[in-house]
Amino acid sequence: MIPRTAHVDAILDRLRSFPVVAILGPRQIGKTTLAGQVARSYAGTAHRLDLEDPADLNRLMDDPGLVLEPLTGLVVIDEIQRRPDLFPLLRVLADRHPLPARFLVLGGASPDLLRQSSETLAGRIVHHELGGLGLHEVGLHRLTRRWLRGGFPRAWLARSNGAATVWLESFVRTFLERDLPQLGVRVPGPTLRRFWTMMAHWHGQVWKASEFGRSFGVADTTVRRYLDILTGGLVIRQLQPWHANVAKRQVKAPKIYLRDTGVLHVLLGIDDMRSLDAHPKSGASWEGFILEAVVDRLALPDEDTHFWATHSGAELDLVVGRGQRRIGVEIKRTTTPKVTRSMRTAVEDLDLSELIVIHAGKGSYPLGSRIRAVSSSRLHDDLGLGRWPRL
């Protein structure tokens, strides 16, 4: 078991402020294991109910209040998406004074589940999104393996790259055939599999609904719904554009990334580093991998994560800002990063406090005025967390 100390600390901190904390993430990302680590670190008693266990499900079937109301300390409810009708009860239990118990609920994300929990438990719940194993958890010296296999624990721990590929293919199939229908999705699995594969080939590019609509022979609104389904399932990231007050036409559509590079590579038919290095999506895969690593390191919420691009060609892979302070990130799979015209334009037009160029070489050093190179092999040491806008 790999300790996920940063996530444990963040959840314990949120439990001190909120009566209900929800850990959201796709199947097999490690939610149950993380909840166990939280329970062992919690200063008090802990109880666990698994709604995929028939015994626990039956206990809550007739009158769940009789089961939940007497419990004290920390109450962990796994697979909450199977009983969304529990949210009104949790609201009642969360409003007790003094508060005898706090609740840690685990579930696959979906727009309906998030909306229902947010509306019913407004002001009482906070969401904690769990992604794959971070580079700080597996070690930066294993960066290449983490890039190839992705961050799902069972893929990462598989005995070989081939075994990891088999597990990831099984994950994709089960996610489409079982997990999404349980979340209320009624789109046929083969249709979403085809769409997901197309997304893999589009990874790192700006979304164009009309192009996908023509490929599928359906309306733009239909492919947009497919995109939102996979986004809601936390397997695709829609990186929204940053809009600056500049006299240039700016890109307004989101960029699309598959969140896990292991899943990306399975959908692209990549199963080893030789295939990855030779694949035309290798650079885009690296970009998405480092992007997720930075987002994980800085614990950036989706609403504070953007890219910037203009129709004249200037662009920036990531922009993080609060108030008047902004930091940009450009990701390059090169060992010799150089300052480009696009970088200088981004620094001036966005009035960046700093632009960080993350590269595949070994050194971290200044590149120019307000531009700094950071090695991917020293990502967690050299990002300079104190310089980032407080979120």
C-alpha positions in Angstrom: 0.0 0.0 0.0 1.4 3.4 -1.0 0.8 6.1 1.7 -1.1 9.1 0.3 -0.2 11.5 3.1 -1.0 14.7 1.3 -4.6 13.5 0.5 -5.0 12.2 4.1 -3.9 15.5 5.6 -6.2 17.5 3.2 -9.2 15.4 4.1 -8.6 15.5 7.8 -8.4 19.3 7.5 -11.7 19.4 5.7 -13.4 17.2 8.2 -12.5 19.7 10.9 -14.4 22.4 8.9 -17.3 20.4 7.3 -19.6 17.7 8.7 -19.5 15.8 5.3 -16.6 15.3 3.0 -17.0 13.4 -0.3 -14.0 11.7 -2.0 -14.8 11.5 -5.7 -13.0 9.6 -8.4 -13.3 6.8 -11.0 -13.4 3.2 -10.0 -10.2 1.6 -8.7 -8.4 4.9 -8.3 -7.9 4.2 -4.6 -10.8 5.9 -2.8 -11.5 3.0 -0.4 -7.8 2.6 0.5 -7.5 6.3 1.1 -10.6 6.3 3.3 -8.9 3.5 5.4 -5.8 5.7 5.8 -8.0 8.6 6.9 -9.9 6.4 9.4 -6.6 5.2 10.9 -5.4 8.8 11.3 -8.7 10.1 12.7 -8.7 11.1 16.3 -11.7 9.0 17.4 -13.7 6.0 16.5 -14.4 5.1 12.9 -17.2 3.1 11.3 -17.5 1.8 7.6 -20.5 0.9 5.5 -19.9 -0.4 2.0 -23.0 -0.1 -0.2 -21.7 -2.8 -2.5 -21.8 -5.2 0.4 -25.3 -6.8 0.5 -25.2 -7.0 4.3 -24.5 -3.2 4.7 -27.0 -2.4 1.9 -29.7 -4.4 3.7 -29.0 -2.7 7.0 -29.7 0.7 5.4 -32.7 -0.5 3.3 -35.7 0.1 5.5 -34.8 2.9 8.0 -31.2 4.1 7.5 -31.7 6.6 10.3 -31.8 3.8 12.8 -28.3 2.7 11.7 -26.6 6.0 11.1 -28.0 8.2 13.9 -26.4 6.4 16.9 -22.9 6.3 15.3 -20.2 8.6 16.6 -16.8 9.7 15.4 -16.1 9.1 11.7 -18.6 7.3 9.5 -17.3 6.2 6.1 -20.0 5.3 3.5 -18.5 3.7 0.4 -20.2 3.7 -3.0 -22.7 6.5 -2.0 -23.9 6.7 -5.7 -25.9 3.5 -5.1 -28.0 5.3 -2.5 -28.3 9.0 -3.4 -31.5 9.1 -1.3 -29.2 9.1 1.8 -28.3 12.8 1.2 -31.4 14.3 2.8 -30.7 12.1 5.9 -27.1 13.2 6.0 -28.3 16.8 6.0 -30.3 16.1 9.1 -27.5 14.3 10.8 -25.0 17.1 9.8 -27.1 19.7 11.5 -27.1 18.2 15.0 -25.6 20.2 17.8 -23.3 19.2 19.3 -22.1 17.1 16.3 -21.5 13.5 17.3 -20.3 12.2 14.0 -18.7 13.4 10.7 -19.3 11.6 7.4 -16.8 10.6 4.8 -18.7 9.5 1.7 -17.0 7.9 -1.4 -18.4 7.7 -4.9 -17.9 7.8 -8.6 -18.4 11.3 -9.9 -21.3 12.2 -12.1 -23.0 15.6 -12.8 -26.3 14.4 -11.2 -24.6 13.1 -8.0 -22.5 16.2 -7.6 -25.6 18.4 -8.2 -27.8 16.4 -5.8 -25.2 16.4 -3.0 -24.4 20.1 -3.4 -28.0 21.1 -3.4 -29.1 18.9 -0.5 -26.0 19.5 1.6 -25.3 23.1 0.7 -22.8 24.6 3.1 -22.3 21.2 4.8 -20.3 19.2 2.2 -16.9 19.7 0.5 -15.7 17.5 -2.4 -12.2 16.1 -2.5 -11.2 14.8 -6.0 -8.8 11.9 -6.0 -6.6 11.4 -9.0 -4.0 8.8 -9.8 -0.8 8.2 -7.8 1.2 11.4 -7.8 4.9 11.6 -8.7 5.7 12.6 -5.1 4.0 9.3 -4.0 5.8 6.9 -6.4 9.1 8.8 -6.7 10.4 11.1 -9.4 13.0 8.5 -10.3 10.1 6.4 -11.6 8.7 9.2 -13.8 9.0 7.2 -17.0 7.1 4.2 -15.6 4.4 6.5 -14.2 4.0 8.3 -17.6 3.6 5.0 -19.5 1.3 3.1 -17.0 -0.6 6.0 -15.6 -1.7 6.5 -12.0 -4.2 3.8 -11.2 -2.7 1.8 -8.4 -3.2 -1.7 -9.9 -1.7 -0.6 -13.2 1.2 1.0 -11.5 1.8 -2.1 -9.3 1.4 -4.7 -12.1 4.2 -7.1 -12.5 5.0 -5.9 -16.1 3.9 -3.4 -18.7 1.9 -6.1 -20.4 0.0 -6.9 -17.2 -0.7 -3.2 -16.7 -2.1 -3.0 -20.2 -4.4 -5.9 -19.6 -5.7 -4.3 -16.4 -6.2 -0.9 -18.0 -8.1 -2.5 -20.9 -10.3 -4.3 -18.3 -10.9 -0.9 -16.5 -12.0 0.8 -19.7 -14.5 -2.0 -20.5 -15.9 -2.2 -17.0 -16.1 1.6 -16.7 -18.3 1.7 -19.9 -20.3 -1.4 -19.3 -20.9 -1.2 -15.5 -19.8 2.0 -13.8 -21.5 4.5 -16.2 -24.8 2.7 -16.2 -24.8 2.7 -12.4 -24.4 6.5 -12.6 -27.5 6.7 -14.7 -25.8 7.0 -18.1 -27.9 5.4 -20.9 -25.5 5.8 -23.8 -24.4 2.4 -25.3 -21.0 1.3 -24.2 -19.6 0.7 -27.7 -20.7 4.3 -28.7 -18.8 5.8 -25.8 -15.8 3.5 -26.4 -15.5 4.8 -29.9 -15.9 8.4 -28.7 -13.3 7.9 -25.9 -10.9 6.5 -28.5 -11.4 9.5 -30.7 -10.8 11.7 -27.7 -7.5 9.9 -27.2 -6.4 10.9 -30.7 -7.6 14.4 -29.9 -5.7 14.6 -26.6 -4.2 18.0 -26.0 -6.2 19.8 -28.7 -8.9 22.4 -28.6 -12.4 20.9 -28.7 -14.4 21.1 -31.9 -17.9 19.8 -31.5 -18.8 20.2 -35.2 -15.9 18.0 -36.3 -16.9 15.2 -33.9 -20.6 15.6 -34.7 -19.8 15.0 -38.4 -17.6 11.9 -37.6 -20.5 10.4 -35.5 -23.3 11.5 -37.8 -25.1 13.2 -34.9 -25.8 16.7 -33.7 -23.1 18.8 -32.0 -25.2 18.7 -28.8 -25.0 14.9 -28.7 -21.2 14.7 -28.9 -21.1 17.5 -26.3 -23.2 15.3 -24.0 -20.8 12.4 -24.6 -17.9 14.7 -23.6 -19.7 15.8 -20.5 -20.4 12.2 -19.5 -16.7 11.3 -19.6 -15.8 14.6 -17.9 -18.3 13.9 -15.1 -16.8 10.4 -14.7 -13.4 12.1 -14.1 -11.6 10.4 -17.0 -11.4 13.5 -19.2 -10.3 17.0 -18.3 -11.8 20.0 -20.1 -9.2 22.7 -19.6 -11.0 25.9 -19.9 -9.5 29.0 -21.7 -8.3 32.0 -19.8 -9.7 35.2 -21.1 -7.5 38.2 -20.8 -8.3 41.8 -21.6 -6.0 42.0 -24.7 -6.7 43.3 -28.2 -6.4 39.9 -29.7 -8.9 37.2 -30.7 -8.6 34.5 -28.1 -9.6 30.8 -28.3 -12.8 30.3 -26.4 -13.3 26.5 -26.5 -11.7 24.1 -24.0 -8.7 21.9 -24.5 -9.3 18.1 -24.1 -7.0 15.8 -22.1 -7.5 12.2 -20.9 -6.6 12.5 -17.2 -4.7 9.2 -17.0 -1.9 8.5 -19.4 -2.2 4.8 -18.9 -5.8 4.9 -20.2 -4.7 7.2 -23.0 -2.0 4.8 -24.1 -4.3 1.7 -24.0 -6.8 3.5 -26.2 -4.0 4.5 -28.6 -2.6 0.9 -28.7 0.6 1.8 -26.9 2.0 -0.8 -24.5 5.8 0.0 -24.1 8.2 2.9 -24.1 9.4 2.1 -27.6 5.9 2.5 -29.0 5.3 5.6 -26.9 8.4 7.3 -28.1 7.6 6.6 -31.7 3.9 7.6 -31.6 2.7 10.9 -33.1 0.8 11.6 -29.8 3.9 11.2 -27.7 4.4 14.9 -27.2 0.8 15.5 -26.4 0.8 12.6 -23.9 3.9 14.1 -22.2 2.1 17.5 -22.0 -1.0 16.0 -20.4 1.1 13.9 -18.0 3.1 16.9 -16.7 -0.1 19.1 -16.6 -1.7 16.6 -14.3 1.4 16.4 -12.2 1.4 20.2 -11.7 -2.3 20.3 -10.9 -1.8 17.5 -8.4 1.3 19.1 -6.8 -0.5 22.4 -6.4 -3.9 20.9 -5.5 -5.5 23.1 -8.1 -9.3 23.0 -8.4 -10.7 22.8 -11.9 -12.1 26.4 -11.7 -8.5 27.8 -11.2 -6.9 25.8 -14.0 -6.8 27.3 -17.5 -4.9 27.5 -20.7 -4.5 30.5 -23.0 -4.3 30.8 -26.7 -4.9 33.4 -29.4 -5.9 32.8 -33.0 -2.6 34.4 -34.1 -0.7 31.5 -32.5 0.4 32.7 -29.1 -0.4 30.1 -26.4 0.3 28.9 -22.9 -0.3 25.3 -21.6 -1.4 26.4 -18.1 -2.4 29.7 -16.4 -3.0 30.0 -12.7 -4.1 33.3 -11.3 -5.7 35.1 -8.4 -6.4 38.8 -8.5 -3.6 40.6 -10.3 -1.0 37.8 -9.8 -0.6 35.2 -12.5 1.8 32.4 -13.2 2.1 30.5 -16.5 3.4 27.1 -17.4 4.7 25.9 -20.7 5.5 22.2 -21.1 8.2 21.0 -23.6 9.5 17.5 -24.2 13.0 18.7 -24.9 16.3 18.7 -23.0 17.2 22.2 -24.2 14.3 24.6 -23.6 14.5 28.0 -25.3 12.5 31.2 -25.0 10.1 31.6 -27.9 8.2 34.5 -29.2 5.0 32.9 -28.0 6.4 32.8 -24.4 7.4 36.5 -24.5 3.9 37.4 -25.8 2.3 35.5 -23.0 4.5 37.2 -20.4 3.6 40.6 -21.7 0.0 40.2 -22.7 -1.0 38.3 -19.5 1.4 40.4 -17.2 2.7 37.1 -15.7 4.6 37.2 -12.5 6.6 34.3 -13.8 6.5 31.8 -16.7 7.8 28.3 -15.9 9.0 26.1 -18.7 8.9 22.4 -17.6 11.3 20.3 -19.7 12.7 16.8 -20.0 16.3 17.8 -19.3 18.2 17.8 -16.0 18.7 21.4 -15.0 16.5 24.1 -13.5 17.7 27.7 -14.3 16.6 31.2 -15.4 15.9 31.5 -19.1 15.1 35.2 -19.2 13.2 38.0 -17.6 10.4 36.4 -15.6 11.0 33.0 -17.4 12.4 30.0 -15.6 13.2 26.5 -16.7 12.3 23.6 -14.4 13.4 20.0 -14.9 10.6 17.4 -14.8 13.0 15.3 -12.7 12.9 18.1 -10.0 9.3 19.1 -10.4 8.3 19.0 -6.8 11.5 20.7 -5.5 11.8 23.5 -8.1 8.2 24.7 -8.8 8.6 27.3 -6.0 5.3 26.8 -4.2 5.7 30.1 -2.3 5.6 32.1 -5.6 2.2 30.7 -6.7 -1.0 32.7 -6.1 -2.8 31.5 -2.9 -5.9 29.6 -3.9 
